[in-house]
Amino acid sequence: MTKTISAQSLGRRKRQEDAYVTNGFEHNGKSGVLTVICDGAGACPGGDVASTLVAHVMSSWLLIAALRGEIDDRRGFERVVNGALDGTTARLADTEAANPALKGLATTLSIVLLLDDFMYVANVGDSPIYSYRLVQDELIQLSVEQSRAVDLLAKGVLTAEDFETSPYRSQLTGYVSSDRRTSQKVAIQALTQPRRGRLMLCSDGVREVLGREGVRAMLCVERLQDLQVDLAAVLDEQADDNATAVVVEIESRSANATTSFPLYADSSSDAYCPACNTAANRGACFCDRCGGELQYPVDERCIQVGRRVIPLRDEAVVGRELFPRPDVARQHLRFSPKDDGQVWLEILSQAAPVWKRIDAGADVLCIGDVVRIGDNPEIRVL
């Protein structure tokens, strides 16, 4: 079950250039919630036109695809998002051609689709997407910021302290426009929904007002109605820029779901963000500063399952807990470390069909080898 609230402020701007669409849907046994938020580029003409057009075209495209059953894994979601971006780019080009005064339409784009037991996330630009886990009191940035500040941080030109308030954060390296090349680096993720938590999609005007700790404190508010009142009051009082936020509360998942796909790695190694060249908290999968994917130095045999890194100190069994599909057994594959640094693979599944293609003598895997369960995300040996 999910609930959604929103808050929006004009700030001290003359017009609203943020736009958002949120829809709950249920059809032929599929249910979900789709939220899209766009922040029109203020330096370009028609920021309000761009954000409104992109928000509505993208949401319509994704909603139709979800209802048709075209999204059932990360590949399907990525395919639909890229197809929708192609169509949206063409619509922006048509709008500019019909009204030359609007030449240069541009906007950010952030998407969260909750479908069945999965959470699909996509973003272009710098509009943040946060995930707050109520029980652990932990805030994670899911979106990957695409700005010049991230590039300068990676090159060492900016320090981690300067990054938070750098004016280069407003200079985007990715955005949706009539030129498809500007949105080629759309960040795509597929995760399993948490059992209980909150998501916030917002424009950078909200981030400037609240900051990271302010977002966490706001999402801590017990009652969703109180959160909406508090959020609206803070934005109306303090926002200089347009500020828009949509909060989605996830209260529970379907009875078929088993455990939450973790947004944290089970690793004793220190994490490192190659995007912004900074060390990160141990156990995280995403960088707190830029939202990029973290890396871990490998000092023991591990397997990577989607966003999770599992050390093979003893063994690891992968099954329906991570891949909630009817053709995946609860105990599908077993991985065990070997003394020579290799990994032993054993198939446990009694589910049908069980597909196996292993070269002669290759039941033992080496670093870089990949195992797939149908069309599920790859399992890689590290």
C-alpha positions in Angstrom: 0.0 0.0 0.0 1.3 3.5 -0.9 0.3 7.0 -0.1 1.4 10.2 -1.8 1.6 13.9 -0.8 3.1 16.9 -2.5 4.1 20.5 -1.8 5.1 23.2 -4.2 6.2 26.8 -3.8 6.8 29.6 -6.4 9.6 31.0 -4.2 10.6 34.5 -5.4 10.3 33.6 -9.0 7.6 35.1 -11.3 6.5 31.8 -12.8 6.5 28.1 -11.8 8.9 26.1 -13.9 8.6 22.9 -11.9 6.1 20.2 -13.0 5.2 16.9 -11.6 2.7 14.0 -12.3 1.9 11.2 -9.9 -0.5 8.3 -10.7 -1.6 5.2 -8.9 -2.9 2.4 -11.2 -4.3 -1.1 -11.2 -5.0 -3.2 -14.2 -5.1 -7.0 -14.9 -3.5 -7.9 -11.6 -0.7 -5.2 -11.9 -0.7 -2.3 -9.5 1.7 0.5 -8.9 2.5 4.1 -8.5 4.3 6.3 -11.0 5.8 9.7 -10.1 7.6 12.0 -12.5 9.1 15.4 -11.6 10.8 18.0 -13.9 12.6 21.2 -13.2 12.6 23.5 -16.3 16.0 25.1 -17.0 15.7 28.7 -15.7 18.4 30.0 -18.1 16.5 28.9 -21.1 13.2 30.2 -22.5 10.1 28.3 -21.8 11.3 26.4 -18.7 7.6 26.0 -17.7 6.7 24.7 -21.2 9.6 22.2 -21.2 8.9 20.8 -17.7 5.2 20.4 -18.2 5.5 18.8 -21.6 8.2 16.3 -20.5 6.4 15.4 -17.3 3.2 14.6 -19.0 4.6 12.9 -22.1 7.0 10.7 -20.1 4.4 9.8 -17.5 1.8 8.8 -20.2 4.4 6.7 -22.0 5.5 4.9 -18.9 2.0 4.3 -17.6 0.8 2.8 -20.9 3.9 0.6 -21.0 3.4 -0.6 -17.4 -0.2 -1.5 -18.1 0.7 -3.4 -21.2 3.2 -5.5 -19.2 6.2 -4.1 -21.1 8.1 -3.5 -17.8 9.0 -6.6 -15.8 12.8 -6.1 -15.2 15.5 -3.5 -15.5 16.0 -4.1 -19.2 12.4 -3.6 -20.0 12.3 -0.4 -17.9 15.5 1.0 -19.6 14.0 0.2 -23.0 10.8 2.0 -22.3 12.5 5.0 -20.7 14.8 5.4 -23.8 11.9 5.0 -26.1 9.9 7.6 -24.2 12.9 10.0 -24.3 13.1 9.6 -28.0 9.4 10.5 -28.4 9.7 13.4 -25.9 12.7 14.8 -27.7 10.7 14.8 -30.9 7.8 16.6 -29.2 10.2 19.3 -27.8 11.6 19.8 -31.3 8.1 20.1 -32.8 7.2 22.7 -30.1 10.4 24.8 -30.9 9.7 24.6 -34.6 6.1 25.9 -34.1 7.3 28.7 -31.8 10.9 29.9 -32.5 10.8 32.0 -29.4 11.0 28.8 -27.3 14.2 27.6 -28.9 16.4 25.9 -26.3 13.7 24.1 -24.2 15.3 22.1 -21.5 14.4 20.4 -18.2 15.6 17.9 -15.7 13.8 14.6 -15.3 13.3 12.2 -12.3 11.2 9.1 -12.3 10.2 6.5 -9.8 7.9 3.6 -10.8 6.7 1.3 -8.1 5.4 -1.8 -9.9 4.5 -5.0 -8.1 7.5 -5.6 -5.8 10.0 -3.5 -7.7 11.2 0.1 -7.6 12.4 1.5 -10.9 14.4 4.7 -10.8 15.6 7.0 -13.6 17.0 10.5 -13.7 18.6 13.1 -16.0 20.0 16.2 -14.5 20.2 17.2 -10.8 16.7 16.8 -9.4 17.3 14.6 -6.3 15.5 11.3 -5.5 15.9 10.3 -1.8 15.0 7.0 -0.1 14.3 7.1 3.6 14.1 3.8 5.6 12.0 4.4 8.6 13.2 1.5 10.8 16.9 2.2 10.3 16.5 6.0 10.2 18.7 6.1 7.1 18.6 8.5 4.1 20.0 7.5 0.7 20.2 9.5 -2.5 19.1 7.2 -5.3 19.6 9.7 -8.1 22.9 10.3 -9.8 23.6 14.0 -10.0 24.7 15.2 -13.5 26.4 18.5 -13.0 29.7 20.2 -13.7 30.3 20.3 -9.9 30.5 16.4 -9.9 33.0 16.5 -12.7 35.1 19.1 -10.9 35.0 17.1 -7.7 36.2 14.0 -9.5 39.1 15.9 -11.0 40.1 17.3 -7.6 39.3 20.9 -8.5 36.5 21.1 -5.9 36.9 19.7 -2.4 34.1 17.7 -0.8 33.3 20.6 1.5 33.1 23.1 -1.4 30.9 20.7 -3.4 27.8 21.2 -1.3 27.5 25.0 -2.0 29.3 25.1 -5.4 27.5 27.3 -8.0 28.7 24.7 -10.5 25.9 22.3 -9.3 23.5 24.4 -11.3 25.5 23.8 -14.5 24.0 20.6 -15.8 25.9 18.0 -17.9 22.7 16.1 -18.5 19.1 17.3 -19.3 16.2 16.6 -21.6 16.0 18.9 -24.6 15.2 18.7 -28.4 18.7 17.3 -28.8 18.6 13.6 -27.7 22.4 13.7 -27.0 21.8 15.8 -23.9 19.9 13.0 -22.2 22.0 10.0 -23.4 23.4 9.4 -19.9 20.1 8.7 -18.3 20.7 6.9 -15.0 18.7 3.7 -14.7 18.2 1.5 -11.6 16.0 -1.4 -10.7 15.6 -2.3 -7.0 13.2 -4.2 -4.8 10.8 -2.1 -2.9 11.5 -1.7 0.8 8.9 -3.1 3.2 8.5 0.3 4.8 9.9 3.6 4.0 9.4 6.9 2.2 10.7 8.3 -1.1 11.1 12.0 -2.0 11.4 13.3 -5.5 12.1 17.0 -5.6 13.6 19.9 -7.5 16.9 21.4 -6.5 15.0 24.3 -4.9 14.0 21.9 -2.1 17.5 20.7 -1.7 18.7 24.3 -1.3 16.2 25.0 1.4 16.4 21.7 3.4 19.8 20.3 2.8 20.4 16.6 3.3 19.8 16.6 7.0 16.7 18.7 6.6 15.3 16.2 4.1 16.0 13.4 6.6 14.3 15.3 9.4 11.3 16.1 7.3 10.8 12.5 6.2 11.0 11.5 9.9 7.7 13.3 10.6 5.4 10.5 11.9 2.1 11.4 10.2 2.1 12.0 6.4 -0.4 14.8 6.7 1.8 16.6 9.2 4.7 16.2 6.9 2.8 17.8 4.0 1.8 20.8 6.2 5.4 21.2 7.5 7.0 20.9 4.1 4.6 23.4 2.5 5.2 25.9 5.3 9.0 25.7 5.1 9.1 26.0 1.3 6.7 29.0 1.3 8.7 30.7 3.9 12.3 30.0 2.8 12.4 29.1 -0.9 14.0 31.6 -3.3 13.8 29.3 -6.3 10.8 27.2 -7.5 10.6 24.3 -5.1 8.5 21.1 -5.6 8.5 17.8 -3.6 6.5 14.6 -3.9 6.7 12.1 -1.1 5.6 8.5 -1.6 5.1 6.4 1.5 5.5 2.7 1.2 3.7 0.9 4.1 4.0 -2.7 3.0 4.7 -5.0 0.0 2.6 -7.8 -1.5 2.2 -11.1 0.3 4.3 -12.8 -2.4 7.4 -10.7 -1.5 10.0 -12.1 0.8 12.7 -9.7 2.0 13.7 -6.3 0.9 16.4 -6.0 -1.7 19.1 -4.2 0.3 20.4 -0.8 -0.7 23.5 -1.7 1.3 26.3 -4.0 0.6 27.4 -6.7 3.1 31.1 -5.9 2.9 33.9 -5.2 5.4 35.9 -3.2 2.9 35.9 0.6 2.7 33.7 2.1 0.0 35.0 4.5 -2.6 33.2 6.7 -5.1 35.0 6.9 -8.5 32.7 9.7 -9.7 33.6 12.3 -7.1 36.9 10.8 -5.8 35.8 10.5 -2.2 35.7 7.8 0.5 32.2 6.7 1.6 30.6 5.1 4.6 31.3 1.4 4.8 28.3 -0.7 3.6 26.7 1.9 1.4 26.0 1.3 -2.3 25.5 4.9 -3.3 27.6 8.0 -2.7 26.0 10.4 -0.2 27.5 13.4 -2.1 26.8 12.8 -5.8 24.6 9.7 -5.8 27.1 7.7 -7.8 27.6 3.9 -7.5 30.3 3.0 -5.0 33.1 0.5 -5.5 34.9 -1.7 -3.0 38.5 -3.0 -3.1 38.2 -6.8 -3.4 40.4 -8.6 -0.8 38.3 -11.7 -0.7 36.1 -13.7 -3.0 32.7 -12.0 -3.5 29.7 -12.1 -5.9 27.8 -9.0 -6.9 24.0 -9.4 -7.3 22.6 -6.2 -8.8 23.6 -3.5 -6.3 24.5 -5.9 -3.6 28.0 -7.2 -2.9 28.1 -10.6 -0.9 31.5 -11.8 0.5 31.9 -15.5 0.3 33.3 -16.1 3.7 31.5 -19.3 3.8 28.9 -19.6 1.0 25.9 -17.7 -0.4 22.6 -19.0 -1.7 20.8 -16.8 -4.2 17.1 -17.3 -5.0 13.6 -15.8 -4.9 14.6 -13.5 -2.0 16.5 -11.4 -4.5 14.7 -12.4 -7.7 10.9 -12.6 -6.9 9.8 -14.6 -9.9 7.8 -17.8 -10.1 10.5 -19.6 -12.1 13.1 -18.9 -9.4 13.3 -21.2 -6.4 13.8 -20.0 -2.9 17.2 -21.7 -3.0 18.3 -21.5 -6.7 22.1 -21.2 -6.8 24.8 -21.8 -4.2 28.2 -20.1 -4.4 31.2 -21.3 -2.3 34.7 -20.0 -2.1 37.7 -22.3 -3.0 41.2 -22.2 -1.6 42.7 -21.2 -4.9 40.6 -18.0 -5.1 37.9 -19.4 -7.4 34.2 -19.9 -6.8 32.2 -23.1 -6.9 28.8 -22.9 -8.5 26.1 -25.4 -7.6 22.5 -25.4 -8.9 20.0 -26.2 -6.2 16.7 -25.3 -7.9 13.9 -27.7 -8.5 11.9 -24.9 -10.3 11.2 -25.4 -13.9 12.5 -24.5 -16.3 16.1 -24.7 -15.0 18.4 -23.4 -17.7 22.1 -24.3 -17.5 24.9 -23.7 -19.9 28.3 -24.4 -18.4 31.5 -25.2 -20.4 33.2 -28.5 -19.6 34.9 -28.2 -16.3 33.6 -24.7 -15.7 31.5 -25.4 -12.7 34.3 -23.5 -11.0 34.1 -19.8 -11.8 36.8 -17.2 -12.0 36.9 -13.4 -11.5 34.7 -11.6 -14.1 32.5 -14.7 -14.9 28.8 -13.9 -15.1 25.8 -16.0 -14.2 22.2 -15.2 -15.1 18.9 -16.5 -14.0 16.7 -16.0 -17.1 16.5 -12.2 -17.8 17.3 -11.2 -14.3 20.3 -8.9 -13.5 23.6 -10.6 -13.8 25.5 -12.2 -10.9 29.2 -11.4 -11.3 32.1 -12.9 -9.6 34.5 -10.3 -8.1 
